[in-house]
Amino acid sequence: MPMEGIEQPAVLQIGETLRLKKFDGPCEFALGWYQEAETLRMVDGKEEPYTLERLRGMYRYLDGRGELYWIEALQNGGYTPVGDVTLMRDDLPIVIGDRAFRGRGIGKAVLAALIARARAFGWRELLVNEIYSWNVPSQRLFESMGFRRYGPVSRGARYRLKL
């Protein structure tokens, strides 16, 4: 669901082999991402696998708060979902769910596109509600894009990017 007064595009192309596709409801294919222990630890700080019901609830929540996208990579002539991201004023959760696509610069490209989108809206800042202290890859990613820690939380820190 688009944010009030802002129309969410069906597709945001990011380079030749990467795009963001507007969330369209079906999410069963993503269940495996949220059952993998390492992903769960980085996303939720625990290792309790998602059920399909919980996954659908998470996506309904995110879709109701901001622009929810599938991160899709070009493979064998077609686009395949490899993760998800939600652009909100007060958070920017991103997950590269398919382990084969981690560490390939996808997160950085996605964040760059969403930062540009937020600037086009005239936003003054982007916030990340929490990155866990043990999630060093996410800390490095957000810091490499100019985000700075601005406050501690019980298991990590909040991040902010002044636009």
N, CA, C and O of each residue as an XYZ file, in Angstrom:
652
protein
N       0.840     -1.175      0.000
C       0.000      0.000      0.000
C       0.887      1.241      0.000
O       1.796      1.352      0.823
N       0.634      2.161     -0.902
C       1.456      3.374     -0.956
C       1.294      4.228      0.291
O       0.279      4.149      0.983
N       2.303      5.043      0.569
C       2.204      5.992      1.665
C       1.259      7.110      1.242
O       1.119      7.390      0.052
N       0.624      7.735      2.191
C      -0.361      8.760      1.888
C       0.227      9.848      0.999
O       1.254     10.444      1.324
N      -0.433     10.098     -0.117
C      -0.007     11.139     -1.037
C       1.146     10.762     -1.944
O       1.602     11.590     -2.733
N       1.630      9.530     -1.851
C       2.761      9.093     -2.661
C       2.359      7.824     -3.403
O       1.947      6.839     -2.791
N       2.482      7.859     -4.724
C       2.126      6.678     -5.502
C       3.339      5.753     -5.624
O       4.408      6.172     -6.068
N       3.162      4.517     -5.233
C       4.227      3.522     -5.315
C       4.273      2.951     -6.724
O       3.259      2.468     -7.230
N       5.432      3.001     -7.359
C       5.532      2.431     -8.703
C       5.479      0.907     -8.668
O       5.870      0.288     -7.678
N       4.996      0.311     -9.745
C       4.953     -1.152     -9.849
C       6.354     -1.732     -9.878
O       6.594     -2.805     -9.324
N       7.286     -1.030    -10.521
C       8.666     -1.494    -10.640
C       9.605     -0.303    -10.555
O       9.364      0.734    -11.173
N      10.672     -0.455     -9.790
C      11.785      0.497     -9.780
C      12.995     -0.255    -10.318
O      13.505     -1.158     -9.655
N      13.450      0.099    -11.486
C      14.604     -0.572    -12.077
C      15.874     -0.027    -11.434
O      16.049      1.185    -11.309
N      16.746     -0.927    -11.033
C      18.031     -0.552    -10.425
C      19.106     -1.259    -11.252
O      19.409     -2.425    -10.999
N      19.666     -0.590    -12.201
C      20.658     -1.217    -13.056
C      20.022     -2.208    -14.024
O      18.800     -2.298    -14.138
N      20.876     -2.940    -14.710
C      20.406     -3.855    -15.753
C      19.894     -5.181    -15.217
O      19.096     -5.846    -15.877
N      20.339     -5.577    -14.030
C      20.005     -6.916    -13.538
C      19.308     -6.927    -12.185
O      19.170     -7.977    -11.557
N      18.875     -5.768    -11.743
C      18.268     -5.674    -10.417
C      17.095     -4.705    -10.464
O      17.162     -3.653    -11.100
N      16.018     -5.082     -9.776
C      14.864     -4.201     -9.702
C      14.112     -4.429     -8.394
O      14.297     -5.433     -7.707
N      13.260     -3.461     -8.079
C      12.334     -3.580     -6.967
C      10.947     -3.698     -7.570
O      10.558     -2.892     -8.416
N      10.205     -4.700     -7.136
C       8.842     -4.918     -7.627
C       7.879     -4.741     -6.466
O       8.061     -5.323     -5.396
N       6.863     -3.938     -6.687
C       5.858     -3.670     -5.667
C       5.274     -4.981     -5.141
O       4.925     -5.872     -5.916
N       5.173     -5.085     -3.829
C       4.562     -6.249     -3.183
C       3.151     -6.422     -3.712
O       2.381     -5.464     -3.784
N       2.816     -7.653     -4.083
C       1.517     -7.910     -4.695
C       0.704     -8.986     -3.983
O      -0.301     -9.451     -4.521
N       1.119     -9.387     -2.786
C       0.327    -10.337     -2.006
C       0.945    -11.701     -1.813
O       1.324    -12.033     -0.690
N       1.068    -12.515     -2.860
C       1.631    -13.853     -2.668
C       3.057    -13.787     -2.113
O       3.900    -13.041     -2.610
N       3.305    -14.591     -1.066
C       4.612    -14.519     -0.408
C       5.126    -15.892      0.011
O       6.163    -15.986      0.668
N       4.429    -16.941     -0.351
C       4.799    -18.286      0.101
C       6.243    -18.645     -0.250
O       6.922    -19.331      0.514
N       6.705    -18.178     -1.407
C       8.063    -18.494     -1.852
C       9.119    -17.948     -0.898
O      10.242    -18.453     -0.873
N       8.781    -16.924     -0.110
C       9.741    -16.290      0.799
C       9.824    -16.987      2.152
O      10.667    -16.625      2.973
N       8.981    -17.967      2.401
C       8.955    -18.610      3.713
C      10.317    -19.205      4.082
O      10.734    -19.105      5.236
N      10.997    -19.805      3.149
C      12.313    -20.389      3.414
C      13.326    -19.379      3.921
O      14.185    -19.716      4.736
N      13.236    -18.144      3.446
C      14.149    -17.099      3.919
C      13.997    -16.899      5.417
O      14.979    -16.706      6.134
N      12.760    -16.947      5.880
C      12.452    -16.655      7.274
C      12.364    -17.917      8.135
O      11.770    -17.915      9.213
N      12.959    -18.972      7.640
C      13.115    -20.193      8.423
C      14.586    -20.537      8.599
O      14.920    -21.484      9.310
N      15.455    -19.789      7.969
C      16.898    -20.027      8.010
C      17.479    -19.328      9.248
O      17.246    -18.137      9.452
N      18.223    -20.057     10.063
C      18.679    -19.581     11.374
C      19.478    -18.279     11.308
O      19.232    -17.369     12.099
N      20.420    -18.177     10.389
C      21.248    -16.970     10.312
C      20.409    -15.744      9.962
O      20.590    -14.677     10.549
N      19.505    -15.893      9.020
C      18.632    -14.782      8.639
C      17.777    -14.355      9.827
O      17.651    -13.162     10.104
N      17.199    -15.309     10.521
C      16.349    -14.993     11.667
C      17.114    -14.252     12.754
O      16.590    -13.318     13.361
N      18.328    -14.659     12.995
C      19.140    -13.993     14.019
C      19.401    -12.535     13.641
O      19.360    -11.653     14.499
N      19.667    -12.283     12.364
C      19.944    -10.922     11.911
C      18.667    -10.069     11.859
O      18.715     -8.869     12.127
N      17.538    -10.680     11.519
C      16.286     -9.953     11.349
C      15.540     -9.774     12.668
O      15.083     -8.676     12.986
N      15.421    -10.851     13.429
C      14.600    -10.834     14.645
C      15.390    -10.978     15.937
O      14.839    -10.779     17.020
N      16.658    -11.319     15.846
C      17.450    -11.510     17.048
C      17.179    -12.825     17.743
O      17.600    -13.023     18.882
N      16.488    -13.722     17.077
C      16.221    -15.051     17.625
C      16.171    -16.043     16.472
O      16.341    -15.663     15.313
N      15.944    -17.287     16.779
C      16.003    -18.302     15.738
C      14.687    -19.065     15.579
O      14.683    -20.195     15.091
N      13.585    -18.461     15.984
C      12.283    -19.111     15.852
C      11.780    -18.958     14.414
O      11.484    -17.845     13.979
N      11.681    -20.069     13.673
C      11.251    -19.986     12.268
C       9.836    -19.427     12.135
O       8.972    -19.669     12.977
N       9.627    -18.688     11.075
C       8.308    -18.150     10.778
C       7.394    -19.263     10.281
O       7.840    -20.224      9.653
N       6.126    -19.114     10.571
C       5.091    -19.917      9.939
C       4.579    -19.082      8.765
O       4.880    -17.892      8.672
N       3.824    -19.686      7.890
C       3.254    -18.941      6.776
C       2.323    -17.841      7.290
O       2.291    -16.744      6.734
N       1.577    -18.130      8.336
C       0.677    -17.133      8.914
C       1.464    -15.927      9.450
O       1.078    -14.780      9.225
N       2.550    -16.188     10.148
C       3.379    -15.106     10.681
C       4.019    -14.294      9.550
O       4.099    -13.068      9.628
N       4.471    -14.985      8.503
C       5.076    -14.305      7.360
C       4.059    -13.371      6.700
O       4.364    -12.215      6.408
N       2.866    -13.880      6.472
C       1.816    -13.050      5.868
C       1.499    -11.845      6.748
O       1.289    -10.743      6.242
N       1.465    -12.052      8.058
C       1.225    -10.951      8.991
C       2.318     -9.891      8.922
O       2.032     -8.694      8.949
N       3.563    -10.330      8.833
C       4.681     -9.393      8.724
C       4.539     -8.553      7.462
O       4.679     -7.330      7.503
N       4.261     -9.216      6.339
C       4.136     -8.477      5.083
C       2.919     -7.548      5.086
O       2.990     -6.453      4.527
N       1.814     -7.954      5.697
C       0.645     -7.059      5.805
C       1.020     -5.807      6.605
O       0.670     -4.688      6.231
N       1.736     -6.019      7.710
C       2.161     -4.898      8.551
C       3.055     -3.946      7.756
O       2.812     -2.739      7.733
N       4.082     -4.482      7.108
C       5.014     -3.635      6.362
C       4.321     -2.925      5.207
O       4.571     -1.745      4.962
N       3.458     -3.634      4.500
C       2.749     -3.052      3.368
C       1.815     -1.932      3.821
O       1.560     -0.992      3.069
N       1.315     -2.030      5.024
C       0.440     -1.006      5.567
C       1.160      0.222      6.084
O       0.529      1.243      6.359
N       2.474      0.135      6.220
C       3.252      1.247      6.796
C       4.129      1.971      5.797
O       4.576      3.086      6.067
N       4.389      1.359      4.638
C       5.287      1.998      3.684
C       5.254      1.307      2.337
O       4.315      0.581      2.009
N       6.288      1.546      1.575
C       6.400      0.930      0.253
C       7.168     -0.380      0.394
O       8.379     -0.380      0.613
N       6.463     -1.481      0.268
C       7.055     -2.815      0.382
C       7.359     -3.329     -1.013
O       6.505     -3.318     -1.900
N       8.604     -3.784     -1.188
C       9.059     -4.282     -2.482
C       9.724     -5.651     -2.348
O      10.323     -5.975     -1.323
N       9.602     -6.437     -3.406
C      10.467     -7.604     -3.586
C      11.733     -7.097     -4.243
O      11.676     -6.279     -5.162
N      12.864     -7.571     -3.784
C      14.136     -7.310     -4.456
C      14.302     -8.444     -5.452
O      14.350     -9.612     -5.066
N      14.391     -8.105     -6.735
C      14.460     -9.131     -7.772
C      15.734     -8.997     -8.596
O      16.138     -7.899     -8.977
N      16.359    -10.147     -8.862
C      17.573    -10.206     -9.666
C      17.271    -10.947    -10.963
O      16.497    -11.904    -10.981
N      17.889    -10.493    -12.040
C      17.722    -11.135    -13.343
C      18.509    -12.436    -13.368
O      19.714    -12.455    -13.114
N      17.808    -13.524    -13.678
C      18.418    -14.853    -13.759
C      17.766    -15.608    -14.907
O      16.540    -15.677    -14.996
N      18.577    -16.166    -15.775
C      18.069    -16.992    -16.871
C      16.958    -16.313    -17.653
O      15.972    -16.954    -18.015
N      17.108    -15.028    -17.917
C      16.151    -14.298    -18.730
C      14.916    -13.795    -18.009
O      14.059    -13.173    -18.636
N      14.796    -14.045    -16.704
C      13.637    -13.577    -15.946
C      14.056    -13.098    -14.574
O      15.145    -13.416    -14.097
N      13.190    -12.335    -13.948
C      13.487    -11.817    -12.616
C      13.005    -12.781    -11.537
O      11.908    -13.333    -11.618
N      13.853    -12.968    -10.522
C      13.585    -13.863     -9.405
C      13.700    -13.083     -8.102
O      14.679    -12.363     -7.911
N      12.725    -13.205     -7.197
C      12.843    -12.538     -5.897
C      14.005    -13.119     -5.090
O      14.157    -14.336     -4.981
N      14.821    -12.223     -4.526
C      15.948    -12.647     -3.698
C      15.898    -12.010     -2.308
O      16.729    -12.311     -1.452
N      14.917    -11.127     -2.090
C      14.794    -10.470     -0.804
C      13.628     -9.508     -0.788
O      12.824     -9.462     -1.720
N      13.549     -8.736      0.290
C      12.489     -7.740      0.411
C      13.020     -6.513      1.130
O      14.007     -6.577      1.862
N      12.343     -5.393      0.904
C      12.714     -4.130      1.531
C      11.464     -3.269      1.647
O      10.569     -3.334      0.804
N      11.416     -2.457      2.710
C      10.299     -1.545      2.910
C      10.836     -0.150      3.199
O      11.644      0.045      4.106
N      10.376      0.806      2.418
C      10.726      2.208      2.629
C       9.663      2.847      3.504
O       8.500      2.953      3.115
N      10.078      3.272      4.692
C       9.215      3.992      5.622
C      10.021      5.165      6.168
O      11.250      5.153      6.113
N       9.354      6.151      6.682
C      10.073      7.292      7.271
C      10.863      6.895      8.508
O      11.942      7.432      8.762
N      10.322      5.946      9.283
C      10.927      5.625     10.569
C      11.631      4.274     10.611
O      12.044      3.825     11.680
N      11.769      3.630      9.471
C      12.502      2.361      9.425
C      12.754      1.986      7.972
O      12.083      2.473      7.062
N      13.716      1.130      7.776
C      14.091      0.726      6.425
C      14.588     -0.722      6.451
O      15.757     -0.990      6.174
N      13.679     -1.661      6.789
C      14.116     -3.059      6.872
C      14.420     -3.635      5.495
O      13.650     -3.473      4.549
N      15.550     -4.305      5.410
C      15.981     -4.929      4.162
C      16.501     -6.322      4.477
O      17.252     -6.514      5.434
N      16.102     -7.285      3.673
C      16.554     -8.661      3.842
C      16.920     -9.219      2.477
O      16.099     -9.233      1.560
N      18.153     -9.676      2.351
C      18.538    -10.468      1.186
C      18.330    -11.904      1.644
O      19.191    -12.496      2.295
N      17.184    -12.448      1.296
C      16.784    -13.755      1.800
C      17.514    -14.918      1.168
O      17.804    -15.914      1.830
N      17.808    -14.793     -0.100
C      18.511    -15.855     -0.812
C      20.005    -15.711     -0.534
O      20.645    -14.772     -1.008
N      20.547    -16.634      0.228
C      21.954    -16.557      0.664
C      22.927    -16.423     -0.499
O      23.980    -15.803     -0.352
N      22.595    -16.991     -1.646
C      23.487    -16.934     -2.812
C      23.684    -15.505     -3.311
O      24.621    -15.242     -4.065
N      22.817    -14.579     -2.903
C      22.890    -13.202     -3.388
C      23.456    -12.234     -2.359
O      23.546    -11.034     -2.621
N      23.832    -12.735     -1.208
C      24.430    -11.875     -0.186
C      25.876    -11.556     -0.546
O      26.574    -12.357     -1.169
N      26.303    -10.372     -0.141
C      27.687     -9.971     -0.366
C      27.991     -9.619     -1.809
O      29.156     -9.605     -2.205
N      26.969     -9.335     -2.602
C      27.157     -9.028     -4.017
C      26.813     -7.581     -4.358
O      26.718     -7.225     -5.532
N      26.629     -6.751     -3.343
C      26.334     -5.332     -3.571
C      24.863     -5.023     -3.802
O      24.511     -3.883     -4.102
N      24.011     -6.012     -3.669
C      22.579     -5.795     -3.902
C      22.000     -4.859     -2.848
O      21.268     -3.929     -3.187
N      22.312     -5.086     -1.588
C      21.799     -4.225     -0.531
C      22.188     -2.775     -0.741
O      21.373     -1.874     -0.542
N      23.422     -2.546     -1.139
C      23.905     -1.183     -1.365
C      23.160     -0.518     -2.518
O      22.791      0.653     -2.430
N      22.941     -1.262     -3.594
C      22.212     -0.719     -4.746
C      20.763     -0.402     -4.370
O      20.225      0.632     -4.766
N      20.146     -1.283     -3.616
C      18.761     -1.072     -3.187
C      18.676      0.153     -2.282
O      17.800      0.997     -2.469
N      19.569      0.259     -1.310
C      19.544      1.417     -0.412
C      19.772      2.714     -1.174
O      19.115      3.716     -0.892
N      20.688      2.713     -2.133
C      20.944      3.920     -2.926
C      19.677      4.359     -3.650
O      19.367      5.549     -3.689
N      18.946      3.413     -4.219
C      17.710      3.747     -4.934
C      16.656      4.301     -3.989
O      15.951      5.246     -4.341
N      16.537      3.727     -2.793
C      15.521      4.188     -1.854
C      15.904      5.515     -1.201
O      15.031      6.315     -0.868
N      17.187      5.749     -1.019
C      17.640      7.055     -0.532
C      17.286      8.127     -1.561
O      16.799      9.199     -1.203
N      17.529      7.837     -2.831
C      17.183      8.782     -3.897
C      15.676      9.038     -3.917
O      15.237     10.170     -4.121
N      14.890      7.991     -3.705
C      13.430      8.141     -3.683
C      13.004      9.033     -2.512
O      12.165      9.918     -2.681
N      13.574      8.806     -1.338
C      13.244      9.631     -0.170
C      13.635     11.091     -0.401
O      12.906     12.000     -0.003
N      14.763     11.312     -1.031
C      15.176     12.697     -1.337
C      14.179     13.345     -2.292
O      13.837     14.517     -2.136
N      13.716     12.587     -3.275
C      12.738     13.114     -4.236
C      11.432     13.486     -3.545
O      10.732     14.388     -4.004
N      11.094     12.813     -2.461
C       9.895     13.143     -1.687
C      10.097     14.410     -0.860
O       9.134     14.998     -0.368
N      11.360     14.827     -0.710
C      11.654     15.980      0.129
C      11.847     15.634      1.591
O      11.854     16.518      2.447
N      12.004     14.347      1.882
C      12.230     13.952      3.265
C      13.559     14.528      3.750
O      14.489     14.714      2.965
N      13.638     14.803      5.030
C      14.861     15.368      5.614
C      15.791     14.314      6.199
O      16.984     14.554      6.384
N      15.227     13.142      6.489
C      16.050     12.077      7.058
C      15.389     10.724      6.830
O      14.187     10.630      6.581
N      16.200      9.689      6.920
C      15.743      8.302      6.927
C      16.243      7.678      8.216
O      17.368      7.934      8.646
N      15.404      6.862      8.826
C      15.761      6.221     10.087
C      15.744      4.707      9.943
O      14.993      4.147      9.144
N      16.581      4.069     10.727
C      16.556      2.612     10.880
C      16.322      2.381     12.361
O      17.118      2.806     13.199
N      15.234      1.709     12.680
C      14.810      1.549     14.067
C      15.827      0.802     14.916
O      16.081      1.185     16.058
N      16.422     -0.277     14.362
C      17.399     -1.042     15.139
C      18.207     -1.947     14.227
O      17.669     -2.643     13.366
N      19.512     -1.915     14.444
C      20.404     -2.925     13.872
C      21.102     -3.565     15.063
O      21.737     -2.883     15.868
N      20.974     -4.880     15.163
C      21.553     -5.590     16.297
C      23.067     -5.466     16.322
O      23.705     -5.336     15.278
N      23.634     -5.507     17.512
C      25.081     -5.347     17.682
C      25.862     -6.442     16.973
O      27.002     -6.216     16.565
N      25.277     -7.619     16.817
C      25.971     -8.728     16.143
C      25.761     -8.726     14.631
O      26.375     -9.527     13.927
N      24.913     -7.849     14.125
C      24.656     -7.808     12.688
C      25.623     -6.832     12.019
O      25.230     -5.778     11.519
N      26.879     -7.211     12.028
C      27.941     -6.369     11.488
C      27.756     -6.102      9.987
O      28.002     -4.976      9.555
N      27.335     -7.077      9.174
C      27.123     -6.764      7.750
C      26.110     -5.627      7.531
O      26.327     -4.771      6.674
N      25.024     -5.609      8.285
C      24.045     -4.520      8.141
C      24.609     -3.199      8.638
O      24.371     -2.155      8.029
N      25.351     -3.232      9.730
C      25.973     -2.002     10.221
C      26.884     -1.418      9.152
O      26.832     -0.221      8.868
N      27.712     -2.257      8.565
C      28.645     -1.788      7.521
C      27.894     -1.240      6.309
O      28.259     -0.203      5.756
N      26.850     -1.947      5.910
C      26.067     -1.507      4.759
C      25.491     -0.118      4.999
O      25.711      0.789      4.196
N      24.764      0.059      6.081
C      24.121      1.346      6.327
C      25.148      2.451      6.550
O      24.963      3.570      6.072
N      26.224      2.152      7.265
C      27.260      3.167      7.480
C      27.939      3.543      6.166
O      28.302      4.703      5.974
N      28.116      2.589      5.264
C      28.731      2.889      3.966
C      27.856      3.810      3.122
O      28.344      4.457      2.196
N      26.578      3.869      3.438
C      25.647      4.728      2.705
C      25.400      6.048      3.430
O      24.523      6.819      3.039
N      26.172      6.308      4.485
C      26.091      7.587      5.182
C      25.256      7.591      6.445
O      25.184      8.619      7.119
N      24.623      6.483      6.792
C      23.851      6.412      8.034
C      24.814      6.448      9.213
O      25.917      5.905      9.149
N      24.375      7.101     10.298
C      25.171      7.188     11.514
C      24.322      6.736     12.692
O      23.107      6.933     12.719
N      24.994      6.122     13.671
C      24.295      5.735     14.904
C      23.829      6.996     15.600
O      24.549      7.992     15.673
N      22.597      6.932     16.114
C      22.113      8.106     16.844
C      21.493      7.744     18.174
O      21.043      8.634     18.896
N      21.453      6.496     18.518
C      20.916      6.146     19.827
C      20.976      4.659     20.062
O      20.745      3.866     19.149
N      21.285      4.281     21.281
C      21.326      2.853     21.604
C      19.920      2.305     21.828
O      19.005      3.029     22.221
N      19.775      1.028     21.571
C      18.590      0.266     21.955
C      19.112     -0.963     22.672
O      20.322     -1.193     22.691
N      18.250     -1.745     23.250
C      18.691     -2.818     24.139
C      19.672     -3.799     23.490
O      20.576     -4.299     24.159
N      19.501     -4.079     22.197
C      20.372     -5.078     21.563
C      21.182     -4.524     20.407
O      21.746     -5.289     19.625
N      21.250     -3.211     20.286
C      21.988     -2.634     19.166
C      21.907     -1.133     19.159
O      22.037     -0.485     20.198
N      21.687     -0.568     17.962
C      21.648      0.881     17.816
C      20.652      1.294     16.749
O      20.327      0.527     15.842
N      20.178      2.523     16.878
C      19.367      3.154     15.844
C      20.311      3.890     14.893
O      21.407      4.298     15.277
N      19.869      4.048     13.659
C      20.676      4.728     12.657
C      19.843      5.810     11.971
O      18.623      5.703     11.854
N      20.540      6.855     11.521
C      19.877      7.967     10.841
C      20.743      8.443      9.687
O      21.971      8.461      9.768
N      20.074      8.825      8.617
C      20.730      9.462      7.480
C      20.066     10.810      7.264
O      18.868     10.876      6.989
N      20.832     11.883      7.386
C      20.330     13.218      7.077
C      20.352     13.361      5.561
O      21.368     13.108      4.913
N      19.218     13.770      5.010
C      19.111     13.875      3.539
C      19.324     15.300      3.052
O      19.267     15.556      1.849
